[in-house]
Amino acid sequence: MYNILLGGAAGQGVDTTGNILEKLLKQAGYQVFSMKDVMSRVRGGHNFTLIRFGPEKIDSHSYNLDGIVAFNEETIGLHKDKLKPNGFILCDSSFAVEGPNMTKIAMNEMAKKIGNPKVVGSIAIGAILKSFGENLQHIESVYQHAVKLEYLEQNIEAVKQGFDSVIKHHEHQTSSYAKWMLLTGNQAIGLGAIAAGLKFYSAYPMSPSISIMEYLAEKMTEAGIVVEQAEDEIAAINMAIGASFAGAKAMTGTSGGGFSLMVEALGLSGIAEIPLIVANIQRPGPATGLPTRTEQSDLSFMVSASQGEFPRMIIAVKNHEDAFYQTIRAFNMAAKYQIPVMILSDQYLADSSAVVEPFDANRIKLYQEPEPLFEGEYLRYKLTEDGISPRLIPGTNRGFVAADSDEHDEYGKIIECADMRIKQMDKRFLKLKKLELELQEPEFVGAANYDVLLIGWGSTYGPIKEAIQLLHETSGRKFAALLFGDVYPLPTKLLKEKVKQAKDVINIEQNATGQLARLIRETTSIACTASILKYDGRQISGEEIAAAVLKEVVK
Amino acid sequence: MRDTSKEFCMYETAWCPGCGNFGIIKCLKQALEELNKDPHDVLLMAGIGQAAKTPQYLQANSFSGLHGRALPAAIAAKIANQNLTVVVNTGEGDSYGEGGNHFIHNIRRNVDISHFVHDNQIYGLTKGQASPTSSEGFVTGVQTEGSMNTPFNPLMMAIAAGAGFVARSFSGDPVQLVDLMKKAILYKGYALVDILQPCVTFNKINTFAYYKKRVYHLDESYNPHDKMAAIQKALEFGDRIPTGIIYQEEKATFHDKNKVLASGIPLWEQKRDHSLIEKFAQEFV
């Protein structure tokens, strides 16, 4: 497995070069995991892409570098400490930096001769392909989709010249992932939503959630989706609720700041029992926080967001594949229980790319809402045994459908009577009883004879899995982890069982206060014995987790 | 079993005796019945407030959402099912205050809905504070020194934002109000009717007699298709208050312009070919 860092200023082509290189490596048959570290600016600053690739399954990123591709000198200074002893630094021959690891090519000069200074990235791509023993078999097909036709020839020439400028350092390793998909976490959510039957998506542009809307907008005409950019997040969520009420499967997506504006309407979905999907792609807060970076600090907020009490569900997606299937499940749960279901992801998953097995059509099971059966007058909020009232779509000529943000009677009309208030509250919460039977327990990984139990949720899934492996290579103790996807309501069965054997229970979270640990304690009285918390806006890696566990906890 | 009656039945209300809302809801009922609408195909939507209780009192499909947020929910319901006749009835605080941003941008969207604003120049549900349209100097329990803000001019705002149907009426003028409601519902696109109404309990200035004395019908010599003339009329609010269609223009609607909706099949009923998912997935290979 190799780790390459591409770094430079915003506007130098780091992102584009990374996007093309990761596709070429996947086409060569490798597993690829590519992570973006981007500053919130359009020009200047320092951005980098970390690309990890190899023939074995890759769950997360790593900062132990086999190579640095530097688009500016600053990149070398910032990252050379992370370079392995035999790693390389690829840069332009004009850079003043010297050292044993330097591979200098006159990239800028070559690009000028080719006639386009922007093809420097493609020269670097050629050099990397050669260095790792790859051939140029896939460059035409990948570049055709990546650059405009008028620049295709220049870029192909650049790759070839870069390829011829260096010598081979590594042999190609045979691997069979060329027919798998390479996609980002947000694309997986977007495609999952389409697979689930999404008809209406409304959102206000916000990093890092915007790429869900961009993906859906690309597909809207072909897939029959109305994608509407709202004037603010309050409009976005109220639109989604209105569309859902009228029968279209609807979703909105945002990040923490936008979600903060949505909370009143979340309660509308709750009391009016209108199915709703909200994706919150977290970034560090509070307020504007670190707009282009990652954090898991909205869990506590989302568990209690909005005034009053109503049933809700929160699913934290664990990786790219999970993002697809859990988005479909979110739609199913929202339709079945007529509740708001929130998908919790973060910038790390949103913007990173991973290689995923093509989605299995047989695993896509859509919940079919039963034909509403009723006699006499239709009652939208009929009191039933499981709390679920048959849902009729307005305009189907079978009865009148009412939705009300006020407390209401079975018909849906405003009431203030104490008895009906209690009945409707109880009816809404009754739905949770049935929903709880469908909760997914956390995934257990690690050694059967563990005595250290790590606990994580959402996007730390990959890094924690990798940490378990690393810990077993370096420590005599035995480790296991519980990795939560469903976080609210919190599934507790496996947790209660697995903590019994553990001497140390360590929560690993990308926030400052240990929000899952608090939720676990509140729900089960189980207290974690130590915490590893990271809130610098950068995703924790398997290596960092392993080191922190050894240093702070196991000793 | 469906109720086949085309009557829009009325329920008992919680409005004060003499409230302008009585006149408005009767006109709404009459307009919908004269248009021969089936109540099962009508969706009455509102935010929160006294006027916003309208959907509670007239039998049709109803959606009583959040304060200020009736419009986003309403336009989306119409997008989801274009066969529904979507009518928003709500107050000026809901429409122009709390929901001001949605008012501007849904005019720009031009979804085919009607927006009937019950404008009594005061907040009724919270028992008497200044509303966006209260006149300067209007004294309330909160604006104890009188409202210091310039009154909001909904007609000017609507024309400026590009609305294609802008009208004003008065709750005490049922013949005109029914006529304007019918025209607004028939109009293809977003249609605003700002309806002046007295609040008998809290507004002792802008009373029934106050409006009755000031309102006058725009006559046949007035051309509602002339935008500059419309702006002139929209600015007229004082001793004389013009009522009728202030501005009208044919415009392409949201549904006309959106490729997914142009087929005429309601969005919620459109079927998706499942092979699309595999096709989209293959694009990532």
HADDOCK unambig.tbl for C-alpha pairs under 7 A between the chains (distance, minus, plus):
assign (segid A and resid 179 and name CA) (segid B and resid 285 and name CA) 5.72 0.50 0.50
assign (segid A and resid 180 and name CA) (segid B and resid 285 and name CA) 5.49 0.50 0.50
assign (segid A and resid 181 and name CA) (segid B and resid 284 and name CA) 4.79 0.50 0.50
assign (segid A and resid 181 and name CA) (segid B and resid 285 and name CA) 4.21 0.50 0.50
assign (segid A and resid 182 and name CA) (segid B and resid 284 and name CA) 5.43 0.50 0.50
assign (segid A and resid 182 and name CA) (segid B and resid 285 and name CA) 6.24 0.50 0.50
assign (segid A and resid 183 and name CA) (segid B and resid 284 and name CA) 6.22 0.50 0.50
assign (segid A and resid 195 and name CA) (segid B and resid 277 and name CA) 5.99 0.50 0.50
assign (segid A and resid 199 and name CA) (segid B and resid 267 and name CA) 6.97 0.50 0.50
assign (segid A and resid 199 and name CA) (segid B and resid 268 and name CA) 6.97 0.50 0.50
assign (segid A and resid 221 and name CA) (segid B and resid 259 and name CA) 6.51 0.50 0.50
assign (segid A and resid 221 and name CA) (segid B and resid 260 and name CA) 5.76 0.50 0.50
assign (segid A and resid 223 and name CA) (segid B and resid 272 and name CA) 6.60 0.50 0.50
assign (segid A and resid 224 and name CA) (segid B and resid 260 and name CA) 5.41 0.50 0.50
assign (segid A and resid 225 and name CA) (segid B and resid 260 and name CA) 6.72 0.50 0.50
assign (segid A and resid 226 and name CA) (segid B and resid 260 and name CA) 6.76 0.50 0.50
assign (segid A and resid 231 and name CA) (segid B and resid 105 and name CA) 6.57 0.50 0.50
assign (segid A and resid 235 and name CA) (segid B and resid 72 and name CA) 5.43 0.50 0.50
assign (segid A and resid 235 and name CA) (segid B and resid 102 and name CA) 6.93 0.50 0.50
assign (segid A and resid 238 and name CA) (segid B and resid 69 and name CA) 6.71 0.50 0.50
assign (segid A and resid 238 and name CA) (segid B and resid 72 and name CA) 5.69 0.50 0.50
assign (segid A and resid 238 and name CA) (segid B and resid 73 and name CA) 5.09 0.50 0.50
assign (segid A and resid 239 and name CA) (segid B and resid 72 and name CA) 4.77 0.50 0.50
assign (segid A and resid 239 and name CA) (segid B and resid 73 and name CA) 4.48 0.50 0.50
assign (segid A and resid 239 and name CA) (segid B and resid 76 and name CA) 5.06 0.50 0.50
assign (segid A and resid 240 and name CA) (segid B and resid 76 and name CA) 6.96 0.50 0.50
assign (segid A and resid 241 and name CA) (segid B and resid 73 and name CA) 6.37 0.50 0.50
assign (segid A and resid 242 and name CA) (segid B and resid 73 and name CA) 3.95 0.50 0.50
assign (segid A and resid 242 and name CA) (segid B and resid 74 and name CA) 6.13 0.50 0.50
assign (segid A and resid 242 and name CA) (segid B and resid 76 and name CA) 5.23 0.50 0.50
assign (segid A and resid 242 and name CA) (segid B and resid 77 and name CA) 4.84 0.50 0.50
assign (segid A and resid 243 and name CA) (segid B and resid 73 and name CA) 6.95 0.50 0.50
assign (segid A and resid 243 and name CA) (segid B and resid 76 and name CA) 4.69 0.50 0.50
assign (segid A and resid 243 and name CA) (segid B and resid 77 and name CA) 4.51 0.50 0.50
assign (segid A and resid 243 and name CA) (segid B and resid 79 and name CA) 6.99 0.50 0.50
assign (segid A and resid 243 and name CA) (segid B and resid 80 and name CA) 5.23 0.50 0.50
assign (segid A and resid 245 and name CA) (segid B and resid 77 and name CA) 6.93 0.50 0.50
assign (segid A and resid 246 and name CA) (segid B and resid 77 and name CA) 5.13 0.50 0.50
assign (segid A and resid 246 and name CA) (segid B and resid 80 and name CA) 5.84 0.50 0.50
assign (segid A and resid 246 and name CA) (segid B and resid 81 and name CA) 6.31 0.50 0.50
assign (segid A and resid 247 and name CA) (segid B and resid 80 and name CA) 6.57 0.50 0.50
assign (segid A and resid 247 and name CA) (segid B and resid 268 and name CA) 5.33 0.50 0.50
assign (segid A and resid 248 and name CA) (segid B and resid 80 and name CA) 5.50 0.50 0.50
assign (segid A and resid 248 and name CA) (segid B and resid 267 and name CA) 6.71 0.50 0.50
assign (segid A and resid 248 and name CA) (segid B and resid 268 and name CA) 4.38 0.50 0.50
assign (segid A and resid 358 and name CA) (segid B and resid 281 and name CA) 6.73 0.50 0.50
assign (segid A and resid 359 and name CA) (segid B and resid 281 and name CA) 7.00 0.50 0.50
assign (segid A and resid 375 and name CA) (segid B and resid 1 and name CA) 6.90 0.50 0.50
assign (segid A and resid 376 and name CA) (segid B and resid 1 and name CA) 6.05 0.50 0.50
assign (segid A and resid 394 and name CA) (segid B and resid 61 and name CA) 6.25 0.50 0.50
assign (segid A and resid 395 and name CA) (segid B and resid 40 and name CA) 5.49 0.50 0.50
assign (segid A and resid 395 and name CA) (segid B and resid 41 and name CA) 4.77 0.50 0.50
assign (segid A and resid 395 and name CA) (segid B and resid 84 and name CA) 6.32 0.50 0.50
assign (segid A and resid 397 and name CA) (segid B and resid 2 and name CA) 6.39 0.50 0.50
assign (segid A and resid 397 and name CA) (segid B and resid 40 and name CA) 5.34 0.50 0.50
assign (segid A and resid 398 and name CA) (segid B and resid 1 and name CA) 6.10 0.50 0.50
assign (segid A and resid 398 and name CA) (segid B and resid 2 and name CA) 4.60 0.50 0.50
assign (segid A and resid 399 and name CA) (segid B and resid 2 and name CA) 5.51 0.50 0.50
assign (segid A and resid 399 and name CA) (segid B and resid 40 and name CA) 6.87 0.50 0.50
assign (segid A and resid 400 and name CA) (segid B and resid 40 and name CA) 6.24 0.50 0.50
assign (segid A and resid 400 and name CA) (segid B and resid 60 and name CA) 5.90 0.50 0.50
assign (segid A and resid 400 and name CA) (segid B and resid 61 and name CA) 4.92 0.50 0.50
assign (segid A and resid 401 and name CA) (segid B and resid 61 and name CA) 4.85 0.50 0.50
assign (segid A and resid 401 and name CA) (segid B and resid 62 and name CA) 6.41 0.50 0.50
assign (segid A and resid 402 and name CA) (segid B and resid 61 and name CA) 5.60 0.50 0.50
assign (segid A and resid 402 and name CA) (segid B and resid 62 and name CA) 4.62 0.50 0.50
assign (segid A and resid 402 and name CA) (segid B and resid 63 and name CA) 5.76 0.50 0.50
assign (segid A and resid 403 and name CA) (segid B and resid 62 and name CA) 6.17 0.50 0.50
assign (segid A and resid 403 and name CA) (segid B and resid 63 and name CA) 4.64 0.50 0.50
assign (segid A and resid 403 and name CA) (segid B and resid 64 and name CA) 6.07 0.50 0.50
assign (segid A and resid 404 and name CA) (segid B and resid 63 and name CA) 5.92 0.50 0.50
assign (segid A and resid 404 and name CA) (segid B and resid 64 and name CA) 4.69 0.50 0.50
assign (segid A and resid 404 and name CA) (segid B and resid 65 and name CA) 6.16 0.50 0.50
assign (segid A and resid 405 and name CA) (segid B and resid 64 and name CA) 6.00 0.50 0.50
assign (segid A and resid 405 and name CA) (segid B and resid 65 and name CA) 5.33 0.50 0.50
assign (segid A and resid 405 and name CA) (segid B and resid 66 and name CA) 6.56 0.50 0.50
assign (segid A and resid 413 and name CA) (segid B and resid 56 and name CA) 6.19 0.50 0.50
